[in-house]
């Protein structure tokens, strides 16, 4: 029997990426390797935001990867090497991350069946195709089918702007004095809503389909009617790309390939065995013999590919063979080699005796 170590299995679960950090700053990478390995960070594509155009700010990385210290030297060194301007954090074109390798960042979802009385939120306004910011001061009862919320509108501070960093600097919101979206005249604003609104002037009725929370990202501050601005630790671009991606989920059409659809009346078929089991005269299974191999191609590119294969033999006679591609989670040649061995073992009965032939010494040492 073979037992793969838990640490190895954890590393094998990492998604592949583009632009290895060890290639971007090789001198410092060895110094900070332990810190990066602890967070399973190997690629620049793990550090980008939701659309792969900006690198996350340190506050955003602390939120997503649970860093507990100040800005490290490796991050300060990385920014000028991959960004057009350090202040903007916008990546040079050659470092843009393809959609295949965008990080799976957490989404702060809002449960419509929970009573919210002052939740900072973002809302995708589909009519104008833009992001709205504000607070949910009331939402309908979970017993009603029409789930809606009353939303007090705040806007990004227009004075908090520059030619380089309007999108990448931390978000600052100010009160909306009343815009074309204001529905306060058609809504019956109760005294309880006004109390929770803390002096707001612009009210909207929104649905819950395109809402994400901001509460966990807020610098803690008690909101009163005299407070005119509120600061957030997250950048405008991070929030807007996050919400835009979330809203687009409702407009993705399913794609059906007719060649992949099962026939209406499938005929029963007996699948061919992956492995042949040979018995001796006393009905005892003979020992198994396998040759295994793995391959890794196009490392550090969107076309990275891992494959493995094996051949079952008996007395130099090939009985059967198998090959397959595997997902590029933390692509490495060793992982491809181990996958071939693991696939063979998974297709054998318990307490089998097996002779494995491999050219991978690291796989032998790992098992």
N, C-alpha and C positions, 0 to 999 in steps of 0.2 A: 504494500500500500504506500501511496505517496501523499504527504500532507504539505500543501503550499503554505508558507508562512503568512500570517495575517497582514504583516507590513507589505509584503510583495503584492498580495491581492489588492490592498488599498491603492498601491501605486498603479496597478494595472487598470484601475477604474478611471484614470484620468483621461479626459478627452484630449485628442491631439490639437496642435496649434500651429501658428506661423511665427517665424522670427524668434528663434531660441534666445533667451536672455544671455546665455553663456557666449553667444556669438556677438551680441551687441556691446557688452562690456566685459570681455574675458578677464581683464586684470582684477576687477572688483568682484566678479562672480564667485570666485573661490572663497573670498573673504566672507561673503554673505550667503554661501550655499546652504548652510544649516538653517538659516532664517527663512530662506525661500522654500526649501524642501519641507519645512514644517507646515507651510501653507499650501504645499503642492503647486507652487508657481514655477513654471518652466518656460513659458512663452509670453511674448508681448501681447498676443491675442487674448490672454487671460486677464489682462489689465485694462482692456478697452471698455467703452460704454456700450449701450444697446445697439448702436448702428455701426460701430467699428471705426469711427472717424476721429474720436477724441480718446485720449487716455484718461482714466478716471483720476479725480483729485485724490489727495491722500485721505480726506474725510470720507469720500465715497468708498475707497479701498478699506478703510477701517470698519465701515459699516458692513461691507460684503464679506471681508475675510477675517474680521475680528482681530485686527491689529490693536495692540494696546500701548504702543510707544509713539514717540514723536517721529517726524519725517526722517527716514533713514538716509544714509549717504547713497545707497544704491538707487533710490528713487530720484534723488536730486541729480545724480549722474545720468540717469536714463532720460530725463526730460529733454535736455538740450540735444541729445543724439537722435531723438525720434520725432521731435515736434518742430513745427515751423517757428513758433515763438514759445518760450517757456511759459509765459503768462497765459497764453491762449490754450495750451495743451492740445491744440489741433495737430494731428499726426501728419507728417510728410506723406505725400501720395504713395510712395513705395511701401509705407508701413500700414496703409489702410487694411483692415481685417475683412476678408471675404465672409459672406453670410454663413458659410459652412462651419466656420470656427468662431463665431460670436459666442461669448461666454453666456452661460445660462444663469443670469443674474436674478435674484429674488424679486418678486413683485409684491408690493404692499397692498394686498387685496382688501376690499371693504365688504364685510358681511352685511347684506341688506336687511337681514332679520335681527340685527342688533340695534338697540336704540342709541343713536348718536346725537350728542348735544354739544357740539363744538369741535368736531373733528376737522383738522386741516386736510384738505384734499385737492387733487387735480382732476379736472373733468375735460374730456375731449368733446368739444362743441362741433358736431358733425356738419352743421349748416355753414359755419364759417371756416371749418377745417383748422381750428387752432385750440391751444390749450388754455383753459380757464383755471384760475387759482381762487381758493376761498375756503369757507368753513361750512360744514353741514351742521345746521342748528336744529333740524328736525327731519325725521324720516317716518314714512307711513308704517302702520302696524303690520306685522308679519301675517295677520289674519286677512288682510286685503290682498287682492290679486294685483292691484296697481301699485307697484313698489316705486316710490318716488322720494325725493329729498328736497328740502328747502336749503338753498345754497346762498351764502352771502359772498359777494364777488369782491376780490382783491386783485390788484394788478401789479406786475413787476415795476419797480421804481425806475422811471425813465431817466432820472438824473444819475442813476448808478450804471453808467454806460461808458464805453470807450471804443476806439476803432479796432482794438485787438481782442478785448475780452468781454464783449457783451453777452456771449452765450456760455463762456466757461467759468465766469466768476460765480461765487455763491449767490443764491437767489435772495433778493430782498423784496418784500411785498409791501405795498401801501394800500390804503383804502380806496376803493372805487367810489367816486362821488356820485355816480349815476351815469350809465352809458346806454347805448341803444338796446342792449340786452336786458335792461332792467324791467322786471315784471311786477314790481311792488304795487303798481296801480291795479293790477288784475288779481293779485293775491290778497287774501284777507289776513293781514299780518296781526297776529295775536300779541298780547302783552308779553307772554312767555317767550315768543320768538324774538321780540325786540330786546328783552333782557339778555338772551343768549347771544344776540347779534353784536352786542358791545358797541353800539353806535354806528352800525353799518347803514349804508344808504341804498345799496344796490342788491336786489334779491332776485333769485332765479329758482324756478322749479325744474329739477333735473331727474333723469333716470339713473339707474345703478349700473347700466351696461358698460359705461366708459369711465368709471371712477376708480382712482387709486388713492391711497392714503398718503399724507405728508406728516402725520403726527410723530412718527418715530424719528424723523429727520430734523425736527425743530430744535433750535437752541432754546432751552427752557426759559420761558418768560411769561409772567402773569399778564394776561390781556385785559385791559380796561378800556373805557371809552376814550381816554386821553392818549392811548398808544396809537401812533400814526404809522409805524412801520414795524415789520417783523422780519428777522433774519433767519435763513435756513443754512444748513451745512452742505446742502446739495446744490449743484450747478443747474442753471436753467436748461442747458443742453441735455444733461443727464435726464432730467425730469421729463422734458418734452419728447426726447427720443424713446424713453421708457413708455410713456403714455401713448404715443403714436403707434408703437409696435403692439401694445396691448389692444388698442382700438381696432387695428387691422385684422385681428383674429376673426371678427364677425363677417369679414368680406373675403375670406379665403374659400374658394370653390373647391370641392373635392374633385380629384382627378382619378378617373377609372380607366385602366388599360384593359381593353377587351381580351387581350391575350392572357391576362392574368386572372380573369374571372373564371370560376369553376364552371364546368358544363352543367346544364340544367339537370341531367340525369347521369351523374358520374358512375362509371362502371367500377366495381370493386377491383382493386389491384393489390397484389402482394408485393410490398417493397422488398427489393433485394437487400440482403444483409450487408452491413458495412464491413463486418469482420466475419471470417470463416472460423468455425470451431471444429477442430479435428479430434476424433476420439480414437484411442487405442483399443485393442481387442477386449480389454477389461473395462471398457466404457469410461476410462479416465481420460480427461482432456489432455491433449498434448500441449507442450509449452508453446507459447506464441513468440513469433519473431517479427520485428518491425524495424524498418528504416524510416526515420523522421527528418524533416527539414522545415525551415522557415525562411521567409525573405522579407526585406524592407526596402522599398524603393521611393524615390522622390521625397526624401526627408526634408523638412522645413519648407514645404511648398503646399499649395492647396491640393495638389494631386498625390499627396502621400498615400502609400498603399502598403498593407501588410497581408501576406498570404502564408499558408502553411500546407503541408502535404505529408502523406505517409504511404508506405508500401508494406503489405503483409507478404511474407515469403515463407516457404518451407523447402529446405534443401535446395536453395537457389532458384526455386520455382516461384514466380509471382502469382499469388492467389488473388489479390485484390488491391486496389489503391483508392485514395481519396485526397481531394484538395479543396480548399475553400479560402475565401477572403474573410478578414475579420475587421471589426470596427477599429478605427485608428485612435483608441484611447491611449494617450502617452505612447506614441509609436516608438518601437525599438526592435532590433533584430532578435534580442534575447526573448522578448515577449512572444514574437512569432514562433521561435523555436519551442518555447514552453507550451504554447497553445497546441502545437502539433502533438506533443507528448501527452498533454492533458486530454486531448480529444481521443487519442488511442485508449487511454486508461478508462475513460468514461464509457467506452463501448465494450469493455471486457467484464466477465462475471467476477464476483467476489473471489478472493483467494487464488487468483490466477498467477501463474508463473510466466514472466515475460522477459524476453531478451530485446533490448532496445539498442539501436545503433544510431548515434547522432554525432555530428561534428561540432556540437556546441558544448564546450567545457563549462561555460557559465550555467547552462541549464542543469548539467549534472551536479554542479556544486550547490545549486539553489534547491533542488528537490530533496 
